[in-house]
Amino acid sequence: MPKVGDTLWTINPRDRREGWKSYVITGETRQSWLVGEMRFTPAKVNKHTMLENHGQWGMQRWFTEQGMIDQRFMDEQRHHIARLVGVESDVAKLKKIAEIIGMEVTCSPQN
């Protein structure tokens, strides 16, 4: 779990072109991390959900460094992987993929 002094990452959900930004945890409450400069109103990030409530604008997700790396992998690679799996014709590879994702595969001859 992060602690005061650690870095959290976020991306502006309304303008993803801005890219990822890092902010230091500058304080905490019982339920939230206070993120950003204390001279401004710091972001309050829920310690358990890693979400910041923006009221009518919804929630903003925050990530640890590893969480940010994992999210970037998901954003950048999942569709490429899905496309490649969709055209894979090697049955053994497809069975391994099914096993990895927890898909139970049973096939029987058609009557």
N, C-alpha and C positions, 0 to 999 in steps of 0.2 A: 504494500500500500504506500502511496506517495506520502511525503511529509513536507513540512514547511522548508523552503529552500530548494525543493525539487522543481522540475519543469513540467508543465502540462502543455499540450498542443491542441489547437483547434483550427478549423477552417470556416471561413464565412460561408454559411449555407446559401446566402443570397447572391454571392459573387465568388464562385469557386476559382476564378482566374487569379484572385489574390494569392492563392496558395496557402500552405500551412504556416501558422504563426506560433511561436513559442512564448510562453509567459511563465514567470516564476510564481510559485505559491508563496505568498507573503504573510499569510495568517490563516487561522482556522477558527471555526466554531465547532460545537458538538457534532453538527450534521454536515457542514460545508467547508470546502477549501476557499480561501479568499485569494483570488488570482489577479495579478496585475499590480500596478503602482498604487500605493496607499494614498497618494495625494489626489488621485481620481477615485471614483467609486469603483472598488474592485469587483470583479465578477464573483458570484457565489456559486460554486460548483458542488453539487451534492456528492458526498464522499462515496455513496453506495451505487448511484446510478451514473455518475460522471456526466450529469446533465445540468445545464444552466437554464433557468426559466426566464424566457423573454416575454412573458405575459401573452398579449394578443399575437405576437409574432412567433410564438411556439418555443420549442426547446433547442438549445445548442449543445452538441456533443463535445466533450473534452476527452483527451487521450493521454496516457503515459507515452513515453517515447516508443516502447515496444507496441503499444496499441496503435499508435500512428503508423508505424511501419506495417503492421498487419492490415490496417484499413487501406493503406495505399496499395498493398498487394491485391486486396480484394477489388478495389476500384479499377486497377490497371490490368489485372490478369484473369479474373473470373470469366469474362465473356470470351476471351481467347481460348481458355481451357474448355469451356462449354462447346464452343464451335468445333474444336478439334475432337472432342469426345463424340460429337454428333456425326462426324464423318469417319470415325474409327471403324474398321472392319475386322480387326483381329479379336476373335471371340475371347481368347484368354485374357487379353488386356481389358476388355469390357467387363469380364467377370471379376477381375481384380479391382477395377474401379467401383463396381457395384458392392463388393465386399467392404472396401474402404469407407464408403458412404453409408454403410449399414443397410443396404437394400437387399432384401431376401429374394433370391432368384430361383425360380423353379420353372422348368420347361419340360413338357412331355409331348410325345408325338401326337399329332392331330388325328382324330378319328375320321 
